[in-house]
């Protein structure tokens, strides 16, 4: 993304404080619907020619189109072409080891299957510095802020392992026949897979299994940060 208004435009669209973005560090943020549902998890990188947004290739066209709807008279240019690489797929989503490293770091992602499924806090974005509650208004801010200040979050993202093939994003997590949550991301391991899933806080320690692999329990693993 480039143009004189790129930074101020993103400040009004994403959950992080874009004013704090520097060339030294990538910044985590979410792009949300007006109802506060996460449409994409992004990493922002400041470049000499503008700001790069890193997200899965399966969402680049959709997010570029969504952002363009809000440009109006802002001096902003948005491109999702491979040559411009304003919105690009990171290596973490082309190589298994990188994807697994992201899961072990407790870093969420959104794919077409989970578009607008979660609010930011369900994905632990507030714990990872991806939400700035002190900044001004942005799309979806009212719902995200209300959830935060009222302490109304009832579901969080946890890390699990399972002796099965990696389930697709959005696969339901069950307690018996009861719906307890959804898979966020998964990657293969020598023993099966590791995954991140948003699960009801009340059911996090129950006997959980994947709808795609009935009978194979998922076991909770620690995250590298506190919930």
C-alpha positions as a printed NumPy array, in Angstrom:
array([[  0.   ,   0.   ,   0.   ],
       [  1.342,   3.393,  -0.946],
       [  0.291,   7.012,  -1.111],
       [  0.413,  10.061,   1.144],
       [ -2.554,   8.841,   3.218],
       [ -1.579,   5.158,   3.532],
       [ -0.735,   5.3  ,   7.235],
       [ -3.793,   7.327,   8.276],
       [ -6.026,   5.156,   6.089],
       [ -4.824,   1.955,   7.756],
       [ -5.16 ,   3.575,  11.172],
       [ -8.885,   3.817,  10.504],
       [ -9.173,   0.252,   9.207],
       [ -6.993,  -2.025,  11.331],
       [ -6.924,  -2.887,  15.039],
       [ -3.277,  -2.008,  15.787],
       [ -1.824,   1.46 ,  16.311],
       [ -0.341,   2.077,  12.863],
       [  1.254,   5.31 ,  14.077],
       [  3.68 ,   3.116,  16.051],
       [  4.838,   1.144,  12.995],
       [  8.577,   1.505,  12.286],
       [ 10.936,  -0.142,   9.774],
       [ 12.591,  -2.051,  12.622],
       [  9.636,  -4.305,  13.505],
       [  6.673,  -5.972,  11.816],
       [  3.294,  -5.21 ,  13.395],
       [  0.417,  -7.632,  14.039],
       [ -3.129,  -6.413,  13.358],
       [ -6.576,  -7.549,  12.312],
       [ -8.912,  -6.321,   9.606],
       [-12.487,  -6.555,  10.85 ],
       [-16.078,  -6.285,   9.735],
       [-18.265,  -3.485,  11.155],
       [-19.647,  -6.182,  13.49 ],
       [-16.149,  -6.77 ,  14.911],
       [-15.539, -10.124,  13.193],
       [-11.989, -10.775,  12.007],
       [-11.675, -10.875,   8.228],
       [ -7.882, -11.214,   8.158],
       [ -4.879, -11.372,  10.472],
       [ -2.118,  -9.229,   9.012],
       [  1.542,  -8.509,   9.549],
       [  2.468,  -4.969,   8.514],
       [  5.94 ,  -4.08 ,   7.283],
       [  7.048,  -0.495,   6.653],
       [  8.912,  -0.167,   3.371],
       [ 10.532,   2.694,   1.5  ],
       [  7.638,   2.765,  -0.976],
       [  4.803,   2.296,   1.516],
       [  3.417,  -0.389,   3.833],
       [  3.34 ,  -4.09 ,   2.995],
       [  0.508,  -6.252,   4.346],
       [  1.353,  -9.934,   4.801],
       [ -1.507, -12.489,   4.839],
       [ -2.463, -15.819,   3.207],
       [ -2.622, -15.695,  -0.588],
       [ -6.156, -17.129,  -0.445],
       [ -7.38 , -13.841,   1.062],
       [ -5.36 , -11.189,  -0.767],
       [ -7.937, -10.366,  -3.458],
       [-10.784, -10.312,  -0.963],
       [ -8.985,  -8.047,   1.508],
       [ -7.724,  -5.725,  -1.221],
       [-11.3  ,  -5.327,  -2.486],
       [-12.6  ,  -4.79 ,   1.053],
       [-10.015,  -2.063,   1.754],
       [-10.685,  -0.318,  -1.569],
       [-14.313,   0.167,  -0.573],
       [-13.161,   2.534,   2.189],
       [-10.581,   4.537,   0.234],
       [-13.035,   7.226,  -0.968],
       [-10.942,  10.401,  -1.415],
       [ -7.875,   9.201,   0.476],
       [ -4.574,   9.35 ,  -1.406],
       [ -3.969,   5.596,  -1.252],
       [ -3.051,   2.95 ,  -3.812],
       [ -3.725,  -0.715,  -3.006],
       [ -2.377,  -3.568,  -5.098],
       [ -2.678,  -7.317,  -4.695],
       [ -0.582,  -8.152,  -7.771],
       [  2.493, -10.387,  -7.226],
       [  4.724,  -7.685,  -8.704],
       [  3.553,  -4.979,  -6.312],
       [  3.445,  -7.301,  -3.269],
       [  1.352,  -4.911,  -1.165],
       [ -0.541,  -7.968,   0.033],
       [  1.548, -11.127,  -0.051],
       [  1.598, -14.681,   1.277],
       [  4.364, -15.182,   3.874],
       [  6.744, -18.157,   3.829],
       [  4.937, -19.427,   6.959],
       [  2.081, -20.537,   4.695],
       [  4.239, -22.198,   1.99 ],
       [  6.498, -24.373,   4.202],
       [  5.31 , -26.864,   6.86 ],
       [  8.059, -26.03 ,   9.366],
       [  7.242, -22.312,   9.294],
       [  3.536, -22.969,   9.722],
       [  4.21 , -25.291,  12.643],
       [  6.484, -22.669,  14.211],
       [  3.654, -20.147,  14.028],
       [  1.289, -22.575,  15.725],
       [  3.804, -23.27 ,  18.488],
       [  4.201, -19.511,  18.965],
       [  0.429, -19.237,  19.368],
       [  0.056, -16.938,  16.36 ],
       [ -3.427, -17.041,  14.832],
       [ -4.403, -16.851,  11.197],
       [ -7.66 , -16.491,   9.289],
       [ -8.467, -18.311,   6.051],
       [-11.502, -18.199,   3.741],
       [-13.081, -20.991,   5.822],
       [-12.931, -18.856,   8.978],
       [-13.574, -15.412,   7.488],
       [-15.653, -13.427,  10.023],
       [-15.88 , -16.424,  12.384],
       [-13.999, -14.917,  15.35 ],
       [-13.618, -11.625,  17.17 ],
       [-10.061, -10.444,  17.86 ],
       [ -9.982, -11.568,  21.501],
       [-10.98 , -15.117,  20.586],
       [ -7.756, -15.282,  18.551],
       [ -5.72 , -13.845,  21.461],
       [ -4.816, -10.814,  19.351],
       [ -5.279,  -8.579,  22.383],
       [ -2.634, -10.631,  24.222],
       [ -0.231, -10.521,  21.283],
       [ -0.263,  -6.743,  20.845],
       [ -2.502,  -6.852,  17.786],
       [ -5.203,  -4.609,  19.284],
       [ -4.647,  -1.057,  20.545],
       [ -7.506,  -0.147,  22.854],
       [ -6.264,   3.414,  23.355],
       [ -6.341,   4.384,  19.646],
       [ -9.244,   6.094,  17.903],
       [-12.026,   4.588,  15.867],
       [-11.525,   1.902,  13.238],
       [-13.863,  -0.501,  11.498],
       [-15.185,  -2.992,  14.079],
       [-13.721,  -1.03 ,  17.025],
       [-16.997,  -0.626,  18.928],
       [-17.622,  -4.369,  19.301],
       [-13.972,  -5.225,  20.031],
       [-13.713,  -2.486,  22.683],
       [-17.034,  -3.428,  24.28 ],
       [-15.925,  -7.063,  24.54 ],
       [-12.681,  -5.936,  26.199],
       [-14.064,  -3.458,  28.708],
       [-17.036,  -5.598,  29.71 ],
       [-14.871,  -8.699,  30.116],
       [-17.348, -10.622,  27.987],
       [-14.957, -12.984,  26.248],
       [-16.093, -16.597,  26.718],
       [-13.884, -18.286,  24.118],
       [-10.114, -18.225,  23.632],
       [ -7.575, -19.804,  21.322],
       [ -5.621, -22.757,  22.728],
       [ -2.913, -25.016,  21.342],
       [ -3.492, -28.767,  20.984],
       [ -1.98 , -31.918,  19.541],
       [ -3.776, -34.86 ,  17.953],
       [ -2.795, -38.219,  16.45 ],
       [ -4.542, -37.424,  13.17 ],
       [ -3.965, -35.613,   9.908],
       [ -4.149, -31.807,  10.177],
       [ -7.812, -30.72 ,  10.117],
       [ -8.877, -27.89 ,   7.794],
       [ -9.479, -24.446,   9.308],
       [-13.023, -24.166,  10.609],
       [-13.305, -27.861,  11.542],
       [-15.566, -28.139,  14.563],
       [-14.208, -29.17 ,  17.962],
       [-16.641, -31.334,  19.908],
       [-17.349, -32.523,  23.436],
       [-19.375, -35.62 ,  22.71 ],
       [-21.954, -34.293,  20.253],
       [-21.753, -30.749,  21.614],
       [-20.062, -27.999,  19.613],
       [-17.18 , -26.553,  21.672],
       [-15.145, -24.558,  19.14 ],
       [-13.396, -24.365,  15.759],
       [ -9.939, -25.061,  14.401],
       [ -7.926, -21.939,  13.57 ],
       [ -4.837, -23.52 ,  11.999],
       [ -3.067, -26.892,  11.924],
       [  0.192, -28.429,  10.723],
       [  1.494, -31.963,  10.418],
       [  4.017, -33.437,  12.866],
       [  5.686, -36.839,  13.016],
       [  3.068, -37.915,  15.58 ],
       [  0.047, -36.465,  13.789],
       [ -0.57 , -32.751,  14.01 ],
       [ -0.533, -29.685,  16.209],
       [ -3.278, -27.127,  15.983],
       [ -4.71 , -23.907,  17.309],
       [ -8.421, -23.885,  18.068],
       [-10.837, -21.413,  19.596],
       [-12.652, -23.247,  22.386],
       [-15.162, -22.307,  25.061],
       [-13.351, -21.438,  28.284],
       [-15.804, -23.634,  30.169],
       [-14.877, -26.653,  28.021],
       [-11.132, -26.185,  27.533],
       [-10.268, -29.122,  29.814],
       [-13.075, -31.426,  28.682],
       [-12.579, -34.502,  26.49 ],
       [-12.298, -32.745,  23.149],
       [-12.165, -34.295,  19.694],
       [-12.253, -33.124,  16.101],
       [-15.389, -33.626,  14.053],
       [-13.137, -34.746,  11.189],
       [-11.4  , -37.43 ,  13.326],
       [-13.933, -38.833,  15.752],
       [-12.345, -40.948,  18.462],
       [ -8.97 , -39.167,  18.325],
       [ -8.832, -36.871,  21.332],
       [ -7.002, -33.583,  21.158],
       [ -4.675, -32.845,  24.06 ],
       [ -4.042, -29.298,  25.252],
       [ -0.48 , -27.995,  25.002],
       [  0.989, -24.873,  26.601],
       [  1.141, -21.545,  24.821],
       [  4.228, -19.312,  25.149],
       [  2.106, -16.55 ,  26.698],
       [ -0.485, -16.344,  29.472],
       [ -4.208, -16.259,  28.82 ]])
